[in-house]
Amino acid sequence: MSRFYPGLSPTAVRARAESLERFSAWELAHPRRLSPDAALEGIAALYELLPKVSRVRAVDASGVIAMHKALSVLARTDR
């Protein structure tokens, strides 16, 4: 775990994974009430609220990528 998140303990990563599992269960019990078009309009409206400097900054997805790698290690079934 430390190679993915130097400051995050394996226990903290597991706690995050468990939180994501709880959210997934909640999400399944609460079907989406917006059409894809309405959801996209909402996202566009929120995007417009961002300061211009935030909208022109390059997107850095390295944190998301690192979390996916860390969680994939937890999800392995061949241990």
C-alpha positions as CSV (number, residue, x, y, z in Angstrom):
1,M,0.0,0.0,0.0
2,S,2.7,2.4,0.9
3,R,3.9,2.6,-2.7
4,F,0.5,3.9,-3.8
5,Y,-0.1,6.3,-0.8
6,P,3.1,6.9,1.2
7,G,1.1,8.7,4.0
8,L,-1.8,6.3,4.1
9,S,-1.9,3.1,6.1
10,P,-3.3,-0.1,4.8
11,T,-6.0,0.2,7.4
12,A,-7.0,3.6,6.0
13,V,-7.1,2.3,2.5
14,R,-9.3,-0.6,3.6
15,A,-11.6,1.8,5.4
16,R,-11.9,3.8,2.2
17,A,-12.7,0.6,0.2
18,E,-15.4,-0.3,2.7
19,S,-16.9,3.1,2.4
20,L,-17.0,2.8,-1.3
21,E,-18.7,-0.6,-0.9
22,R,-21.3,1.0,1.4
23,F,-21.9,3.8,-1.1
24,S,-22.3,1.2,-3.9
25,A,-25.0,-0.6,-1.9
26,W,-26.7,2.7,-1.2
27,E,-26.6,3.7,-4.8
28,L,-28.2,0.4,-5.9
29,A,-31.0,1.0,-3.5
30,H,-31.6,4.5,-4.8
31,P,-32.1,4.4,-8.5
32,R,-31.2,7.5,-10.6
33,R,-34.1,9.9,-10.9
34,L,-32.5,12.1,-13.6
35,S,-32.4,11.4,-17.3
36,P,-28.9,11.5,-18.8
37,D,-29.7,14.8,-20.5
38,A,-30.8,16.4,-17.2
39,A,-27.7,15.1,-15.4
40,L,-25.5,16.5,-18.1
41,E,-27.2,19.9,-17.9
42,G,-26.6,19.9,-14.2
43,I,-22.9,19.1,-14.6
44,A,-22.6,21.8,-17.2
45,A,-24.2,24.3,-14.8
46,L,-21.9,23.3,-12.0
47,Y,-18.9,23.6,-14.3
48,E,-19.9,27.2,-15.2
49,L,-19.8,28.1,-11.5
50,L,-16.1,27.2,-11.3
51,P,-13.7,30.1,-11.4
52,K,-12.2,30.5,-14.9
53,V,-8.7,29.7,-13.6
54,S,-10.1,26.3,-12.5
55,R,-11.7,25.6,-15.8
56,V,-8.5,26.2,-17.8
57,R,-6.2,24.3,-15.5
58,A,-5.1,20.9,-16.8
59,V,-6.9,17.9,-15.2
60,D,-4.7,15.8,-13.0
61,A,-6.2,12.3,-12.6
62,S,-3.1,10.8,-10.9
63,G,-4.8,10.6,-7.5
64,V,-7.8,8.7,-9.0
65,I,-5.5,6.4,-10.9
66,A,-3.5,5.7,-7.8
67,M,-6.7,4.9,-5.8
68,H,-7.9,2.5,-8.5
69,K,-4.5,0.7,-8.3
70,A,-4.7,0.5,-4.5
71,L,-8.2,-0.8,-4.5
72,S,-7.5,-3.3,-7.2
73,V,-4.9,-4.9,-4.9
74,L,-7.6,-5.2,-2.2
75,A,-10.0,-6.7,-4.6
76,R,-7.7,-9.5,-5.8
77,T,-9.2,-12.9,-5.2
78,D,-5.9,-14.8,-5.9
79,R,-4.4,-14.1,-2.4
